[in-house]
Amino acid sequence: MFFVGKRNRDLGVRQRSVERRVFFGPNSFKVLIVVILAAFSFFYLSQSSQSATKNYIVSDLEEQNKSVTSEKERLEVEANRLKALSLIQDKAKEKGMEQSSQ
């Protein structure tokens, strides 16, 4: 796959560091392309699964919002009904009316 060799340009000259060249063979490019495609595929799948998970969370939160809103409206109606009943009872007491017992 990879071929490593020394660079021999300057024969007879003492080199202070070891310099190497890397040669890619025909199979190296195939493996490299497969690895790159696998990495991109993994990235794509992780992003799509994250977005799907967030969509589920958002839909759950919207459903909770709807239920809380309907409960709030029901409680407002109940509070208004109770206020109206207490106002009727207060007006009846002001006019001297009493509750009948049956």
Backbone as a chain_set.jsonl record, in Angstrom:
{"seq": "MFFVGKRNRDLGVRQRSVERRVFFGPNSFKVLIVVILAAFSFFYLSQSSQSATKNYIVSDLEEQNKSVTSEKERLEVEANRLKALSLIQDKAKEKGMEQSSQ", "coords": {"N": [[0.817, -1.183, 0.0], [1.557, 1.5, 1.095], [4.593, 2.968, 0.191], [7.717, 3.518, 1.386], [10.53, 5.443, 1.059], [13.974, 6.559, 0.839], [15.173, 9.796, 0.057], [17.472, 10.381, -2.333], [19.11, 12.615, -3.398], [21.311, 14.302, -3.043], [24.133, 12.946, -3.178], [26.861, 11.933, -1.242], [26.846, 14.114, 0.394], [26.58, 14.985, 3.693], [23.7, 14.448, 5.482], [21.619, 15.986, 7.881], [19.176, 15.285, 8.86], [16.677, 12.764, 8.586], [15.08, 12.186, 5.674], [12.093, 11.322, 4.177], [10.069, 9.905, 1.63], [6.698, 9.385, 0.726], [4.988, 7.059, -1.086], [2.026, 6.483, -2.832], [0.238, 3.613, -3.584], [-1.848, 1.872, -6.043], [-3.907, 0.564, -4.652], [-3.972, 1.956, -2.301], [-5.251, 4.399, -2.776], [-7.819, 3.499, -3.248], [-8.528, 2.423, -0.757], [-8.3, 4.731, 0.772], [-10.329, 6.314, -0.364], [-12.576, 4.774, 0.299], [-12.466, 4.967, 3.099], [-12.832, 7.735, 3.439], [-15.405, 8.04, 2.32], [-16.834, 6.445, 4.129], [-16.493, 7.939, 6.462], [-17.845, 10.344, 5.787], [-20.391, 9.258, 5.41], [-20.986, 8.318, 7.987], [-21.003, 10.779, 9.356], [-23.185, 12.036, 8.053], [-25.31, 10.288, 8.744], [-25.302, 10.553, 11.535], [-25.982, 13.244, 11.817], [-28.546, 13.301, 10.627], [-29.951, 11.592, 12.33], [-29.818, 13.034, 14.69], [-31.333, 15.296, 13.999], [-33.807, 14.098, 13.576], [-34.369, 13.185, 16.145], [-34.541, 15.628, 17.49], [-36.775, 16.654, 16.193], [-38.764, 14.946, 17.166], [-38.695, 15.672, 19.864], [-39.478, 18.357, 19.694], [-42.083, 18.063, 18.675], [-43.278, 16.718, 20.825], [-43.072, 18.723, 22.781], [-44.705, 20.676, 21.625], [-47.175, 19.373, 21.757], [-47.475, 19.189, 24.534], [-47.652, 21.918, 25.059], [-50.093, 22.536, 23.808], [-51.854, 21.025, 25.401], [-51.488, 22.228, 27.91], [-52.344, 24.812, 27.331], [-55.061, 24.361, 26.717], [-55.906, 23.421, 29.211], [-55.476, 25.699, 30.748], [-57.346, 27.456, 29.6], [-59.685, 26.093, 30.291], [-59.582, 26.293, 33.078], [-59.766, 29.066, 33.36], [-62.378, 29.525, 32.467], [-63.746, 28.095, 34.445], [-63.007, 29.599, 36.695], [-64.235, 32.051, 36.075], [-66.906, 31.217, 36.103], [-67.236, 30.524, 38.802], [-66.79, 33.022, 39.96], [-68.975, 34.38, 38.977], [-71.075, 32.975, 40.248], [-70.503, 33.576, 42.935], [-70.897, 36.335, 42.859], [-73.644, 36.419, 42.33], [-74.637, 35.249, 44.676], [-73.771, 37.155, 46.55], [-75.252, 39.427, 45.715], [-77.793, 38.455, 46.202], [-77.773, 38.222, 48.992], [-77.494, 40.918, 49.645], [-79.967, 41.883, 48.906], [-81.524, 40.695, 50.723], [-82.346, 38.1, 50.469], [-82.654, 34.608, 51.162], [-81.206, 31.33, 51.309], [-83.086, 28.593, 50.294], [-84.206, 25.682, 52.001], [-84.612, 22.343, 51.168]], "CA": [[0.0, 0.0, 0.0], [2.432, 2.658, 1.18], [6.0, 2.68, -0.031], [8.53, 4.548, 2.019], [11.903, 5.373, 0.57], [14.804, 7.724, 1.139], [15.435, 10.691, -1.061], [18.927, 10.355, -2.553], [19.49, 13.645, -4.37], [22.656, 14.817, -2.812], [25.017, 11.866, -2.751], [28.13, 12.39, -0.737], [26.655, 15.217, 1.319], [26.036, 14.48, 4.959], [22.406, 15.059, 5.81], [21.42, 16.015, 9.319], [17.878, 14.693, 9.207], [16.244, 11.698, 7.699], [13.968, 12.66, 4.872], [11.454, 10.186, 3.55], [8.956, 10.168, 0.717], [5.635, 8.391, 0.807], [4.374, 6.792, -2.384], [0.738, 5.807, -2.736], [-0.012, 2.625, -4.621], [-3.226, 1.914, -6.558], [-4.858, 0.129, -3.625], [-4.015, 2.977, -1.256], [-6.287, 5.363, -3.12], [-9.122, 2.852, -3.052], [-8.772, 2.365, 0.684], [-8.489, 6.106, 1.219], [-11.652, 6.744, -0.807], [-13.557, 4.056, 1.125], [-12.425, 5.559, 4.444], [-13.455, 9.063, 3.359], [-16.846, 7.833, 2.135], [-17.371, 5.944, 5.394], [-16.53, 9.064, 7.404], [-18.949, 11.214, 5.393], [-21.647, 8.541, 5.665], [-21.199, 8.361, 9.435], [-21.38, 12.154, 9.691], [-24.542, 12.259, 7.552], [-26.256, 9.521, 9.553], [-25.396, 11.132, 12.874], [-26.729, 14.498, 11.716], [-29.955, 13.032, 10.356], [-30.568, 11.031, 13.533], [-29.974, 14.13, 15.646], [-32.458, 16.137, 13.59], [-35.029, 13.337, 13.819], [-34.589, 13.209, 17.589], [-35.002, 16.97, 17.853], [-38.147, 16.803, 15.705], [-39.629, 14.273, 18.127], [-38.744, 16.497, 21.077], [-40.274, 19.543, 19.385], [-43.494, 17.679, 18.57], [-43.743, 16.459, 22.188], [-43.247, 20.007, 23.458], [-45.898, 21.33, 21.063], [-48.329, 18.677, 22.313], [-47.59, 19.65, 25.921], [-48.108, 23.301, 25.01], [-51.522, 22.511, 23.502], [-52.61, 20.535, 26.557], [-51.422, 23.248, 28.961], [-53.198, 25.917, 26.898], [-56.468, 23.982, 26.895], [-56.163, 23.371, 30.663], [-55.553, 27.094, 31.197], [-58.642, 27.988, 29.179], [-60.727, 25.451, 31.105], [-59.522, 26.881, 34.418], [-60.284, 30.434, 33.279], [-63.835, 29.417, 32.397], [-64.201, 27.673, 35.779], [-62.853, 30.742, 37.596], [-65.293, 33.014, 35.75], [-68.179, 30.661, 36.567], [-67.265, 30.654, 40.261], [-66.955, 34.442, 40.272], [-70.37, 34.735, 38.703], [-71.898, 32.408, 41.317], [-70.299, 34.346, 44.173], [-71.566, 37.631, 42.678], [-75.089, 36.194, 42.475], [-74.909, 35.044, 46.099], [-73.598, 38.442, 47.235], [-76.401, 40.263, 45.373], [-78.968, 37.905, 46.889], [-77.665, 38.599, 50.413], [-77.749, 42.359, 49.737], [-81.401, 42.117, 48.76], [-82.21, 40.054, 51.831], [-82.816, 36.765, 50.112], [-81.996, 33.526, 51.863], [-81.214, 30.069, 50.576], [-84.178, 27.733, 50.774], [-83.802, 24.306, 52.292], [-85.649, 21.436, 50.674]], "C": [[0.866, 1.253, 0.0], [3.871, 2.197, 0.973], [6.803, 3.832, 0.531], [9.959, 4.375, 1.527], [12.655, 6.629, 0.934], [14.99, 8.545, -0.128], [16.957, 10.792, -1.218], [19.333, 11.369, -3.616], [20.955, 14.011, -4.243], [23.543, 13.702, -2.266], [26.338, 12.454, -2.292], [28.024, 13.553, 0.225], [25.994, 14.652, 2.568], [24.744, 15.224, 5.288], [22.184, 14.947, 7.313], [20.089, 15.392, 9.738], [17.541, 13.611, 8.19], [15.003, 12.183, 6.969], [13.384, 11.467, 4.141], [10.334, 10.664, 2.642], [7.949, 9.046, 0.87], [5.009, 8.265, -0.568], [3.068, 6.044, -2.158], [0.588, 4.855, -3.9], [-1.457, 2.685, -5.075], [-4.255, 1.477, -5.514], [-4.996, 1.156, -2.507], [-5.111, 3.995, -1.534], [-7.671, 4.767, -2.92], [-9.485, 2.797, -1.57], [-9.048, 3.757, 1.225], [-9.878, 6.617, 0.839], [-12.737, 6.06, 0.02], [-13.605, 4.643, 2.528], [-13.093, 6.928, 4.449], [-14.966, 8.939, 3.186], [-17.506, 7.32, 3.417], [-17.489, 7.065, 6.42], [-17.671, 10.015, 7.066], [-20.3, 10.556, 5.656], [-21.978, 8.556, 7.152], [-21.641, 9.749, 9.875], [-22.818, 12.445, 9.268], [-25.572, 11.531, 8.409], [-26.39, 10.101, 10.955], [-26.181, 12.435, 12.843], [-28.213, 14.243, 11.483], [-30.641, 12.425, 11.571], [-30.75, 12.104, 14.601], [-31.161, 15.006, 15.275], [-33.779, 15.407, 13.802], [-35.369, 13.336, 15.303], [-35.11, 14.571, 18.027], [-36.415, 17.218, 17.352], [-39.129, 16.118, 16.64], [-39.774, 15.099, 19.402], [-39.623, 17.719, 20.846], [-41.758, 19.186, 19.303], [-44.069, 17.351, 19.949], [-43.982, 17.76, 22.941], [-44.459, 20.767, 22.927], [-47.163, 20.691, 21.606], [-48.545, 19.084, 23.773], [-48.112, 21.08, 25.972], [-49.604, 23.365, 24.737], [-52.336, 22.063, 24.71], [-52.608, 21.555, 27.69], [-52.323, 24.432, 28.605], [-54.673, 25.581, 27.081], [-56.829, 23.895, 28.37], [-56.291, 24.777, 31.23], [-56.907, 27.706, 30.831], [-59.773, 27.387, 29.997], [-60.749, 26.047, 32.506], [-60.021, 28.324, 34.426], [-61.807, 30.435, 33.234], [-64.396, 29.036, 33.759], [-64.103, 28.829, 36.77], [-63.934, 31.785, 37.333], [-66.658, 32.521, 36.223], [-68.301, 30.812, 38.075], [-67.409, 32.112, 40.687], [-68.401, 34.866, 40.067], [-71.284, 34.191, 39.789], [-71.737, 33.185, 42.62], [-70.938, 35.724, 44.061], [-73.073, 37.491, 42.847], [-75.445, 36.006, 43.944], [-74.775, 36.342, 46.875], [-74.782, 39.367, 46.962], [-77.654, 39.776, 46.1], [-78.934, 38.268, 48.365], [-77.94, 40.083, 50.605], [-79.245, 42.648, 49.687], [-82.209, 41.398, 49.827], [-82.774, 38.688, 51.488], [-82.017, 35.725, 50.876], [-82.11, 32.264, 51.034], [-82.298, 29.182, 51.162], [-83.654, 26.333, 51.015], [-84.917, 23.374, 51.864], [-85.527, 20.092, 51.307]], "O": [[0.901, 1.985, -0.989], [4.3, 1.175, 1.51], [6.578, 4.99, 0.179], [10.517, 3.279, 1.58], [12.058, 7.643, 1.295], [14.961, 8.019, -1.241], [17.641, 11.25, -0.304], [19.864, 10.976, -4.655], [21.713, 14.022, -5.213], [23.684, 13.537, -1.055], [26.86, 13.382, -2.911], [29.026, 13.944, 0.823], [24.991, 13.942, 2.502], [24.708, 16.452, 5.361], [22.522, 13.938, 7.932], [19.931, 15.012, 10.898], [18.074, 13.58, 7.081], [14.003, 12.546, 7.588], [14.123, 10.683, 3.545], [9.732, 11.712, 2.876], [8.314, 7.896, 1.115], [4.553, 9.252, -1.146], [3.015, 5.087, -1.386], [0.782, 5.23, -5.056], [-2.228, 3.481, -4.539], [-5.374, 1.989, -5.508], [-6.029, 1.214, -1.84], [-5.823, 4.406, -0.617], [-8.59, 5.454, -2.473], [-10.618, 3.092, -1.187], [-9.942, 3.935, 2.053], [-10.531, 7.283, 1.641], [-13.717, 6.7, 0.402], [-14.69, 4.799, 3.09], [-13.844, 7.246, 5.372], [-15.725, 9.658, 3.837], [-18.621, 7.727, 3.745], [-18.47, 7.133, 7.162], [-18.394, 10.451, 7.962], [-21.246, 11.221, 6.078], [-23.127, 8.782, 7.532], [-22.56, 9.877, 10.684], [-23.585, 13.031, 10.032], [-26.601, 12.108, 8.761], [-27.492, 10.134, 11.505], [-26.966, 12.702, 13.752], [-29.052, 14.909, 12.089], [-31.81, 12.719, 11.82], [-31.735, 12.081, 15.339], [-31.92, 15.417, 16.153], [-34.773, 16.033, 14.17], [-36.535, 13.471, 15.673], [-36.025, 14.653, 18.847], [-37.185, 17.919, 18.009], [-40.215, 16.643, 16.887], [-40.87, 15.205, 19.952], [-40.426, 18.077, 21.708], [-42.599, 19.929, 19.807], [-45.227, 17.671, 20.222], [-44.975, 17.893, 23.656], [-45.161, 21.429, 23.691], [-48.132, 21.395, 21.891], [-49.682, 19.299, 24.195], [-48.924, 21.416, 26.834], [-50.313, 24.155, 25.358], [-53.378, 22.644, 25.013], [-53.624, 21.73, 28.362], [-52.988, 24.992, 29.476], [-55.449, 26.416, 27.547], [-57.943, 24.256, 28.751], [-57.127, 25.021, 32.101], [-57.533, 28.385, 31.644], [-60.719, 28.088, 30.358], [-61.822, 26.281, 33.063], [-60.637, 28.757, 35.401], [-62.451, 31.253, 33.891], [-65.409, 29.588, 34.188], [-65.0, 29.024, 37.591], [-64.492, 32.344, 38.276], [-67.477, 33.312, 36.69], [-69.361, 31.19, 38.574], [-68.084, 32.402, 41.675], [-68.974, 35.605, 40.868], [-72.198, 34.897, 40.216], [-72.715, 33.427, 43.328], [-71.466, 36.241, 45.045], [-73.71, 38.357, 43.446], [-76.449, 36.545, 44.41], [-75.579, 36.611, 47.768], [-75.268, 40.027, 47.881], [-78.471, 40.577, 46.556], [-79.974, 38.594, 48.937], [-78.545, 40.478, 51.601], [-79.727, 43.561, 50.357], [-83.437, 41.479, 49.839], [-83.635, 38.19, 52.213], [-80.847, 35.935, 51.197], [-82.983, 32.137, 50.176], [-82.409, 29.04, 52.38], [-82.761, 25.862, 50.311], [-86.077, 23.623, 52.19], [-86.318, 19.197, 51.011]]}, "num_chains": 1, "name": "protein.A"}
